[in-house]
Amino acid sequence: MANYENKGFRFLPARLIIFTLDLFDRLSRVFVRLKIHPNWLSLAGLISGLVVGICYATHQPFLALVFLAFCGMLDILDGKVATNGNKKTLFGAVFDSSLDRHSEFAIYLGLGFYYKTHWILWVLALAFLGSTMVSYTRARAESLGVDCRVGMMQRAERIVILLLGNFIGLVFNCFNQAMIVSVVFIALGANITAIQRLAYVYNYERRKKNNPGNLG
């Protein structure tokens, strides 16, 4: 748990992250007992993301909110089930990450259809670029042996911001405005996070050169 408290600033409070992970850790044990394979949960997460995109494209924000919540929950649950069910595999990790990218693309694509004549369409492209770069920089760094989970706008934050924007937009009857603010926030935050990760790797390498064997 300490890892989540020592990775720099995040949009979501560390205590909330730890509480949520602990909650889903307990829930995952139910799925382990039911012998549900984590890859099926990853696939269900993809399907939820596709449905979210379709709902946005067809102007059904309430259904989008429901399936976006499912998508976020499954995104946590599949990893917990894999860990607690002793089913962690290299394929499963790559499978999960790949489906996450497709799911996120489907969500932004659906929003793109919704806003196809609005200037926010260009910001959506930047949001997806930033989201992809957040994932890529971590994967590339970890392939070189650097644990790079820093950054203010990770996948959990992006989903929460979309959920909040959608929810606020429905409750206060300002869906367009709320989602536009959310997308702008994600576009800025995700691209800043990608830069944060580049900076982290740069500083890690400098520290390693200056203090070999003293990096924890």
C-alpha positions in Angstrom: 0.0 0.0 0.0 2.9 2.3 0.6 3.6 2.4 -3.1 0.4 4.4 -3.6 1.5 7.0 -1.0 5.0 7.6 -2.4 4.4 8.1 -6.1 3.9 11.8 -6.1 0.7 13.8 -6.5 -2.4 12.2 -7.9 -5.8 13.6 -8.6 -7.4 10.9 -6.4 -6.4 10.9 -2.7 -4.1 8.1 -1.7 -6.5 7.0 1.1 -9.4 6.7 -1.4 -7.2 4.7 -3.7 -6.2 2.3 -0.9 -9.7 2.0 0.4 -11.1 1.2 -3.1 -8.4 -1.3 -3.8 -9.0 -3.0 -0.4 -12.7 -3.1 -1.2 -12.2 -4.7 -4.6 -9.6 -7.1 -3.1 -12.3 -8.5 -0.9 -14.9 -8.6 -3.7 -12.4 -10.4 -6.0 -12.3 -13.3 -3.6 -16.0 -14.0 -4.4 -15.1 -14.2 -8.1 -12.2 -16.5 -7.3 -14.5 -18.8 -5.4 -16.8 -18.8 -8.4 -13.8 -19.8 -10.6 -14.3 -16.8 -12.9 -11.2 -16.3 -15.0 -9.8 -12.8 -14.9 -9.5 -12.7 -18.7 -13.3 -12.9 -18.9 -13.5 -9.9 -16.6 -11.1 -8.0 -18.9 -13.3 -8.9 -21.9 -16.4 -7.8 -20.0 -14.6 -4.5 -19.3 -14.0 -4.1 -23.1 -17.6 -4.8 -23.9 -18.7 -2.2 -21.2 -16.4 0.4 -22.8 -17.8 -0.4 -26.3 -21.4 0.1 -24.9 -20.4 3.4 -23.3 -19.1 4.6 -26.6 -22.3 3.5 -28.4 -24.4 5.2 -25.7 -22.6 8.5 -26.1 -22.8 8.3 -29.9 -26.6 7.7 -29.7 -27.1 10.4 -27.1 -27.9 8.2 -24.1 -25.8 9.7 -21.3 -27.6 7.9 -18.5 -26.8 4.4 -19.9 -23.3 5.6 -20.7 -22.9 6.5 -17.0 -24.1 3.1 -15.8 -21.8 1.2 -18.2 -18.9 3.5 -17.5 -19.2 2.6 -13.8 -19.1 -1.1 -14.8 -16.1 -0.5 -17.0 -14.2 1.2 -14.1 -15.1 -1.5 -11.6 -14.1 -4.3 -14.0 -10.8 -2.5 -14.7 -9.8 -3.0 -11.0 -11.5 -6.3 -10.5 -9.8 -8.3 -13.2 -6.3 -7.7 -11.8 -7.4 -8.5 -8.2 -9.0 -11.8 -9.4 -5.8 -12.6 -11.2 -3.7 -12.0 -8.1 -5.9 -13.6 -5.6 -6.8 -16.6 -7.8 -3.1 -17.2 -8.6 -3.9 -16.7 -12.3 -1.4 -13.9 -13.2 0.2 -14.6 -16.5 2.2 -12.6 -19.0 -0.5 -13.0 -21.6 -3.2 -11.9 -19.2 -1.3 -8.7 -18.3 -0.8 -7.8 -22.0 -4.4 -8.9 -22.8 -5.8 -6.7 -20.1 -3.7 -3.6 -21.1 -4.6 -4.0 -24.7 -8.3 -4.3 -24.1 -8.1 -1.2 -21.8 -6.7 0.8 -24.7 -9.5 -0.4 -27.0 -12.1 0.3 -24.4 -10.8 3.9 -23.8 -10.7 4.5 -27.6 -14.3 3.3 -27.9 -15.4 5.8 -25.2 -13.6 8.7 -26.8 -14.9 7.7 -30.2 -18.4 7.7 -29.0 -17.9 11.2 -27.5 -16.4 12.2 -30.8 -19.6 11.2 -32.6 -21.6 13.1 -30.0 -19.5 16.2 -30.5 -18.8 15.7 -34.2 -19.5 19.3 -35.1 -18.0 20.9 -32.0 -14.5 22.2 -31.4 -14.1 19.8 -28.5 -13.6 17.1 -31.0 -9.9 18.2 -31.4 -9.5 18.1 -27.6 -10.9 14.6 -27.5 -8.1 13.6 -29.9 -5.5 15.1 -27.5 -7.2 13.4 -24.6 -6.8 10.0 -26.3 -3.3 10.8 -27.3 -2.4 11.7 -23.7 -4.1 8.6 -22.3 -2.2 6.4 -24.7 1.1 8.1 -23.9 0.5 7.6 -20.2 0.2 3.9 -20.7 3.1 3.7 -23.3 5.6 5.6 -21.1 4.9 3.3 -18.2 5.2 0.2 -20.3 8.4 1.4 -22.1 10.0 2.4 -18.8 9.1 -0.9 -17.1 10.5 -2.8 -20.1 13.8 -1.2 -19.2 13.5 -2.1 -15.5 12.0 1.2 -14.2 8.9 1.2 -12.1 7.1 4.2 -13.5 3.6 4.6 -12.0 3.9 8.3 -11.2 1.6 11.0 -12.5 -1.6 12.9 -11.6 -3.9 11.6 -14.4 -3.7 7.8 -14.5 -6.5 5.5 -15.8 -8.5 5.5 -12.6 -8.5 9.4 -12.6 -9.6 9.6 -16.2 -12.6 7.2 -15.6 -13.5 9.1 -12.4 -13.5 12.4 -14.2 -15.7 11.1 -17.0 -18.0 9.7 -14.4 -18.2 13.0 -12.5 -18.7 15.0 -15.6 -21.5 12.7 -16.8 -23.2 12.6 -13.4 -23.0 16.3 -12.8 -24.2 16.9 -16.4 -27.3 14.7 -15.8 -28.1 16.0 -12.3 -27.8 19.7 -13.2 -29.0 19.4 -16.8 -25.7 20.7 -18.2 -24.3 17.6 -19.9 -22.6 19.3 -22.7 -20.8 21.8 -20.5 -19.8 19.3 -17.9 -18.4 16.8 -20.4 -16.5 19.5 -22.2 -14.8 20.6 -19.0 -14.0 16.9 -18.2 -12.5 16.3 -21.6 -10.3 19.4 -21.4 -9.2 18.4 -17.9 -8.3 14.9 -19.1 -6.5 16.2 -22.2 -4.3 18.5 -20.1 -3.8 16.1 -17.2 -3.0 13.0 -19.3 -0.4 14.8 -21.4 1.2 16.3 -18.3 1.3 12.9 -16.8 3.1 11.5 -19.8 5.7 14.3 -19.4 5.9 13.6 -15.7 6.8 10.0 -16.5 9.5 11.0 -18.9 10.9 13.3 -16.3 10.8 10.5 -13.7 12.8 8.2 -16.0 15.3 11.0 -16.7 15.8 11.7 -13.0 15.9 8.0 -12.2 18.8 7.6 -14.6 20.6 10.6 -13.3 20.3 9.3 -9.7 21.4 5.9 -10.8 24.6 7.3 -12.3 25.3 9.5 -9.3 24.4 6.9 -6.7 24.8 3.4 -8.2 23.2 0.7 -6.1 21.3 3.2 -3.9 17.9 3.3 -5.7 15.0 1.9 -3.7 
